[in-house]
Amino acid sequence: ATNLWRLVSAAPAVPALCAVAALIGVAIFAWLHRAASVEIHSLAILGLENRSGDASQDYFADGLTNALAAGLGRLNGLRVIPPAATLIYRGMKKPLAEIGKELNADVLLDGTVSRAGNRLEIRTRLVSARGGRDLWSHTYDSAAADLPASQNQIERDIAAQVHASAPDRARMIDTRK
């Protein structure tokens, strides 16, 4: 009976302890998230590399890179360093953190493009210019005819990653159809 009395008398303290533990967990999560986040004010576009094995497709990779730069350049509060300013780094084996420092960029955008027949595979990634760690990456697989929609989706996804405002992201709705 005494064990039962201890359990019953301690019962009101259990919800309070659970609430305290939950608050501590939320505080730790918020602190870790804030510590891991990167403030993004500038984005250097290093370009998409042609991985199709066909050198005649270089124009396609360069054209898509420039189109992404133009689309992302419409975001308020984000300085976009265009691909033309990053050409000197193409093929260079320099650490990304060093490239980011030289370009005064917070993040770098690079990736690959493969075009085989009617299929496209576009891989994009955002890299922290401060530490060279990957912040985000995604692979887009689509038909070549769907390129405008794929390009628009890539722009919206990157805008979300760089914490663009909702009105900026809404402006990126595909108007190229």
C-alpha positions in Angstrom: 0.0 0.0 0.0 2.9 2.4 0.7 4.3 1.8 -2.8 0.9 2.6 -4.3 0.7 5.8 -2.1 4.2 7.0 -3.4 3.1 6.4 -7.0 -0.2 8.3 -6.6 1.5 11.2 -4.7 4.2 11.5 -7.3 1.7 11.5 -10.3 1.2 15.3 -10.4 4.9 15.8 -10.7 5.2 13.5 -13.8 3.4 15.9 -16.3 5.5 18.8 -14.9 8.7 16.9 -15.5 7.6 15.9 -19.0 6.8 19.6 -19.8 10.2 20.7 -18.5 12.0 18.0 -20.6 10.0 19.0 -23.7 10.9 22.7 -23.2 14.6 21.8 -22.8 14.4 19.7 -26.0 12.8 22.5 -28.0 15.5 25.0 -26.7 18.3 22.7 -27.6 16.8 22.1 -31.1 16.4 25.9 -31.7 19.9 26.6 -30.5 21.4 23.9 -32.8 19.3 25.1 -35.8 20.4 28.7 -35.3 24.1 27.6 -34.9 23.9 25.5 -38.1 22.1 28.1 -40.3 24.0 30.3 -42.7 23.0 33.9 -43.3 22.8 34.2 -47.1 23.2 37.7 -48.7 25.2 36.7 -51.7 25.3 33.7 -54.1 28.1 32.9 -56.6 27.0 30.8 -59.5 29.9 28.6 -60.5 28.0 26.9 -63.2 26.5 23.6 -64.3 29.0 21.2 -65.7 28.1 19.3 -68.9 28.2 15.6 -68.0 26.5 14.2 -71.1 29.8 13.1 -72.6 29.0 15.3 -75.7 31.0 18.5 -75.9 28.4 20.0 -78.3 26.1 20.1 -75.2 28.3 22.6 -73.4 26.2 25.4 -74.8 23.1 23.8 -73.1 24.8 23.7 -69.7 26.0 27.3 -70.1 22.6 28.5 -71.2 20.9 26.9 -68.3 23.5 28.3 -65.9 22.9 31.8 -67.2 19.1 31.4 -67.1 19.3 30.3 -63.5 21.5 33.3 -62.7 18.9 35.6 -64.3 16.0 34.1 -62.4 17.8 34.2 -59.1 18.9 37.7 -59.8 15.3 38.8 -59.4 15.3 38.0 -55.7 15.3 41.0 -53.4 18.2 41.2 -50.9 20.3 38.6 -52.6 23.4 39.6 -54.5 24.0 37.2 -57.3 27.5 36.9 -58.7 27.0 35.8 -62.3 28.6 32.9 -64.0 30.7 35.3 -66.2 32.5 36.5 -63.0 33.3 32.9 -62.0 34.6 31.6 -65.3 38.2 31.7 -64.0 37.4 29.0 -61.5 36.0 26.5 -64.1 38.1 23.4 -64.0 40.2 24.7 -61.2 40.9 22.5 -58.2 40.7 25.3 -55.6 38.8 24.6 -52.4 35.3 26.0 -52.5 35.8 27.9 -49.3 38.7 29.8 -50.9 36.7 30.5 -54.0 33.8 31.8 -51.9 36.2 34.1 -49.9 37.7 35.5 -53.1 34.2 36.2 -54.6 32.9 37.5 -51.3 30.0 35.1 -51.5 28.0 33.4 -48.7 27.1 30.4 -50.8 28.1 28.8 -54.1 25.9 27.2 -56.6 27.2 24.4 -58.8 26.0 21.2 -60.3 25.9 19.1 -63.4 23.7 18.6 -66.4 23.3 15.4 -68.4 21.3 15.3 -71.6 20.6 12.0 -73.3 18.1 12.0 -76.1 14.8 13.4 -74.6 15.9 13.1 -70.9 17.5 15.6 -68.7 19.2 15.1 -65.4 20.1 18.3 -63.6 22.0 18.1 -60.3 22.3 21.3 -58.2 23.9 22.0 -54.9 24.5 24.9 -52.6 27.7 25.0 -50.7 28.7 27.2 -47.8 31.5 29.5 -48.8 32.7 29.7 -45.2 33.3 26.0 -44.6 32.8 24.3 -47.9 30.1 22.1 -46.5 27.0 21.1 -48.6 23.9 23.0 -47.5 21.5 21.5 -50.0 21.4 19.4 -53.1 18.8 18.1 -55.4 18.5 16.1 -58.6 15.9 17.0 -61.2 15.0 14.4 -63.8 12.6 15.4 -66.6 11.9 15.3 -70.3 13.8 17.9 -72.3 10.4 19.4 -73.4 9.8 20.1 -69.7 12.9 22.3 -69.3 11.1 25.6 -68.6 9.1 24.0 -65.7 12.2 22.2 -64.4 14.2 25.5 -64.5 11.5 27.3 -62.7 11.3 24.6 -60.0 15.1 24.8 -59.5 14.9 28.5 -59.1 12.0 28.2 -56.5 13.8 25.5 -54.6 17.0 27.6 -54.4 15.0 30.7 -53.4 13.5 28.7 -50.5 17.0 27.5 -49.5 18.4 31.1 -49.4 15.4 32.1 -47.4 13.9 34.4 -50.0 10.6 36.1 -49.0 7.3 34.5 -50.0 6.5 37.4 -52.5 9.9 36.8 -54.2 9.2 33.0 -54.5 5.7 33.7 -55.8 7.2 35.9 -58.5 9.2 32.9 -59.7 6.1 31.2 -61.0 6.7 30.0 -64.5 5.9 32.7 -66.9 8.0 31.3 -69.7 5.3 28.9 -71.1 
